């Protein structure tokens, strides 16, 4: 299994994970689903994140991760599964608000986004439960805490 990351940094953040670490997280999410995979990851600041969120989701403000699955015909045999756009300031803020380490939250965003590229979603409750269980399995397998276990500690509920 090989995962290649095309990394684009369009952020001034100094707290970004290394490309090898991003690749490790994406590979863990892909697991045995594919033999060869290519993903583009663009790390952005709030302005670009807000613009993309408005353009593609019609929502104001930046969001943590946007996933753009590839729609290449299978017969081409190309390994590109899509693009992720991760907004560094949002990831940093959420990690602090959710009392998670920055590294654990970055890992969660890469795993979450990669699963979207593989076709998982969380629109319906049953799909959300399946995706969250898979995220938890991948992240705990990497040695991080379960990503949803700490939601009760978020500032909105304390």
LINQUI-V394403 format. One record per residue. N is the residue number from 1. PHI is phi in degrees with one decimal (NA if undefined). NEAR is the number of other C-alpha atoms within 10 Angstrom. D_LAST is the distance of its C-alpha to the last C-alpha in Angstrom with 2 decimals. Layout:
# LINQUI-V394403
{{N & PHI & NEAR & D_LAST} {N & PHI & NEAR & D_LAST}}
This chain:
# LINQUI-V394403
{{1 & NA & 11 & 42.96} {2 & -129.0 & 12 & 42.66} {3 & -121.5 & 19 & 39.88} {4 & -112.0 & 19 & 40.70} {5 & -111.4 & 20 & 38.22} {6 & -99.1 & 12 & 39.43} {7 & -96.0 & 17 & 36.97} {8 & -122.8 & 13 & 36.79} {9 & -107.3 & 14 & 34.80} {10 & -126.2 & 13 & 34.24} {11 & -137.6 & 18 & 31.40} {12 & -88.3 & 12 & 31.53} {13 & -59.2 & 14 & 28.64} {14 & -100.1 & 7 & 29.80} {15 & -111.4 & 11 & 27.22} {16 & -95.4 & 17 & 28.82} {17 & -69.2 & 13 & 29.70} {18 & -70.9 & 10 & 33.42} {19 & -57.5 & 15 & 35.40} {20 & -62.7 & 11 & 36.25} {21 & -70.6 & 14 & 32.59} {22 & -58.5 & 20 & 31.88} {23 & -63.3 & 22 & 34.97} {24 & -59.6 & 19 & 33.88} {25 & -65.0 & 24 & 30.57} {26 & -62.6 & 27 & 32.44} {27 & -61.4 & 25 & 35.13} {28 & -63.1 & 21 & 32.74} {29 & -69.7 & 24 & 31.38} {30 & -72.2 & 22 & 34.98} {31 & 56.1 & 12 & 36.17} {32 & -98.4 & 10 & 39.53} {33 & -64.7 & 11 & 39.13} {34 & -146.2 & 14 & 41.50} {35 & -79.6 & 11 & 44.08} {36 & -134.2 & 16 & 43.89} {37 & -139.8 & 19 & 41.07} {38 & -128.6 & 19 & 40.59} {39 & -133.3 & 22 & 37.40} {40 & -96.1 & 17 & 37.02} {41 & -120.8 & 24 & 33.78} {42 & -113.3 & 20 & 33.35} {43 & -100.5 & 22 & 30.64} {44 & -123.6 & 24 & 30.08} {45 & -92.6 & 18 & 28.43} {46 & -60.3 & 18 & 26.37} {47 & -61.5 & 13 & 29.51} {48 & -67.1 & 17 & 31.20} {49 & -60.6 & 25 & 28.06} {50 & -65.9 & 18 & 27.57} {51 & -62.0 & 16 & 31.29} {52 & -68.0 & 19 & 31.36} {53 & -64.2 & 20 & 28.31} {54 & -67.0 & 15 & 30.04} {55 & -64.6 & 11 & 33.40} {56 & -98.2 & 10 & 32.52} {57 & -118.3 & 11 & 29.49} {58 & 58.3 & 11 & 29.97} {59 & -122.6 & 13 & 26.39} {60 & -80.0 & 13 & 25.65} {61 & 83.0 & 15 & 24.16} {62 & -76.0 & 23 & 24.10} {63 & -122.1 & 21 & 22.51} {64 & -69.3 & 21 & 22.02} {65 & -143.7 & 22 & 25.14} {66 & -115.6 & 24 & 28.04} {67 & -117.8 & 18 & 30.57} {68 & -124.8 & 16 & 34.17} {69 & -62.0 & 19 & 36.13} {70 & -73.2 & 14 & 39.81} {71 & -118.8 & 9 & 42.25} {72 & -70.0 & 13 & 45.30} {73 & -61.4 & 8 & 47.90} {74 & -57.3 & 8 & 47.85} {75 & -64.1 & 6 & 51.58} {76 & -70.6 & 7 & 51.10} {77 & 68.8 & 8 & 49.61} {78 & -85.6 & 12 & 47.35} {79 & -82.4 & 18 & 44.29} {80 & -66.2 & 19 & 41.94} {81 & -100.9 & 22 & 38.97} {82 & 145.9 & 21 & 37.28} {83 & -123.1 & 22 & 35.23} {84 & -115.7 & 23 & 31.63} {85 & -119.7 & 24 & 30.23} {86 & -117.6 & 27 & 27.15} {87 & -93.0 & 26 & 25.56} {88 & -55.8 & 28 & 24.97} {89 & -63.2 & 21 & 22.74} {90 & -68.7 & 19 & 20.35} {91 & -60.4 & 20 & 20.31} {92 & -62.9 & 20 & 19.72} {93 & -65.3 & 13 & 16.83} {94 & -63.9 & 17 & 15.12} {95 & -59.1 & 18 & 15.80} {96 & -64.9 & 15 & 14.14} {97 & -61.5 & 14 & 10.97} {98 & -91.1 & 18 & 10.93} {99 & 56.0 & 15 & 12.03} {100 & -112.1 & 19 & 15.39} {101 & -69.6 & 15 & 18.81} {102 & -60.6 & 18 & 20.60} {103 & -61.4 & 17 & 23.42} {104 & -63.3 & 17 & 21.45} {105 & -73.0 & 22 & 19.94} {106 & -59.4 & 24 & 23.48} {107 & -59.1 & 26 & 24.88} {108 & -61.4 & 25 & 22.54} {109 & -64.4 & 24 & 23.59} {110 & -68.5 & 25 & 27.24} {111 & -63.0 & 25 & 27.15} {112 & -57.9 & 26 & 25.36} {113 & -63.4 & 27 & 27.84} {114 & -64.0 & 27 & 30.79} {115 & -62.7 & 20 & 30.09} {116 & -59.4 & 20 & 30.19} {117 & -62.8 & 22 & 33.53} {118 & -85.2 & 16 & 34.74} {119 & 106.2 & 9 & 34.07} {120 & -78.9 & 17 & 30.74} {121 & -147.2 & 19 & 28.32} {122 & -133.8 & 13 & 25.24} {123 & -73.4 & 8 & 26.46} {124 & -89.5 & 8 & 27.20} {125 & -56.5 & 10 & 24.85} {126 & -66.2 & 11 & 27.45} {127 & -66.8 & 13 & 27.93} {128 & -62.5 & 14 & 24.23} {129 & -62.2 & 13 & 24.14} {130 & -64.0 & 14 & 27.28} {131 & -66.8 & 18 & 26.13} {132 & -63.5 & 19 & 22.77} {133 & -64.8 & 15 & 24.80} {134 & -67.0 & 17 & 27.29} {135 & -58.1 & 23 & 24.79} {136 & -62.4 & 21 & 23.33} {137 & -60.8 & 17 & 26.93} {138 & -65.0 & 24 & 28.01} {139 & -68.1 & 23 & 25.17} {140 & -68.6 & 13 & 25.28} {141 & -64.3 & 12 & 29.04} {142 & -86.6 & 14 & 28.70} {143 & 94.7 & 9 & 26.77} {144 & -98.1 & 18 & 23.26} {145 & -67.3 & 18 & 20.22} {146 & -57.9 & 18 & 19.60} {147 & -69.7 & 21 & 17.95} {148 & -102.9 & 13 & 15.81} {149 & -65.5 & 9 & 14.77} {150 & -96.7 & 12 & 11.78} {151 & -57.6 & 14 & 10.39} {152 & -64.4 & 11 & 7.82} {153 & -92.2 & 12 & 6.38} {154 & -66.0 & 15 & 6.63} {155 & -57.5 & 11 & 5.27} {156 & -66.8 & 9 & 5.94} {157 & -110.6 & 7 & 3.80} {158 & -105.7 & 6 & 0.00}}
